[in-house]
Amino acid sequence: MTKEVQMSIKMESELRDQFMAVAAGRHRPAAQIIRDLMRLYIADSEVPNMLTAETLRKSDRGEEVFYATNATDLFKQLDI
């Protein structure tokens, strides 16, 4: 079982008011949104993150690897 703790942060009153209004408009508790944002921040901070790790594995397997003579050639191969 996870122990819950309280946390306090300082912020501008306008930021808090805007955040609380958006949370209320979406019928979600502000604390849940903060927890979700914290989890996303942690996941994005992993080195390498999951997307980077998967991209490296694919590259090692020779998947989704593009060889181009220049940037124009690469963009053409990627359809961008």
SVG drawing of the C-alpha trace seen along z (x, -y; Angstrom):
<svg xmlns="http://www.w3.org/2000/svg" viewBox="-17 -36 42 43">
<polyline fill="none" stroke="black" stroke-width="0.4" points="0.0,0.0 1.3,-3.4 1.5,-6.1 -0.1,-9.4 1.7,-12.6 0.8,-16.2 2.7,-18.7 2.4,-22.4 3.7,-24.6 3.8,-28.3 2.2,-29.8 0.6,-32.9 -3.1,-33.2 -4.1,-33.7 -2.4,-30.5 -4.1,-28.6 -7.5,-30.1 -7.2,-29.2 -6.1,-25.7 -8.9,-25.1 -11.4,-26.5 -10.2,-24.1 -10.2,-21.1 -13.7,-21.9 -14.8,-22.3 -13.5,-18.8 -15.0,-17.4 -11.6,-16.2 -10.1,-16.7 -7.1,-19.1 -5.0,-16.8 -5.5,-13.9 -4.4,-16.2 -1.3,-17.1 -0.5,-13.5 -1.0,-12.6 1.3,-15.5 3.9,-14.4 3.8,-10.8 4.2,-12.2 7.1,-14.3 8.8,-11.4 8.2,-9.1 9.6,-11.8 12.7,-12.2 13.7,-8.5 17.0,-8.1 16.4,-6.9 12.7,-7.3 10.5,-4.5 10.2,-5.9 14.0,-6.5 14.7,-3.0 12.3,-1.4 13.8,-3.5 17.3,-2.3 16.1,1.3 14.6,1.0 17.7,-0.6 19.9,2.2 17.6,4.7 17.8,2.6 14.2,1.7 12.9,-1.7 16.4,-2.8 16.7,-5.2 19.7,-5.9 19.6,-9.1 22.1,-11.0 20.9,-14.4 18.0,-16.0 15.7,-16.2 16.2,-12.5 15.4,-11.7 12.3,-13.8 11.1,-12.2 11.6,-8.7 9.7,-9.8 6.9,-11.4 7.4,-14.7"/>
</svg>
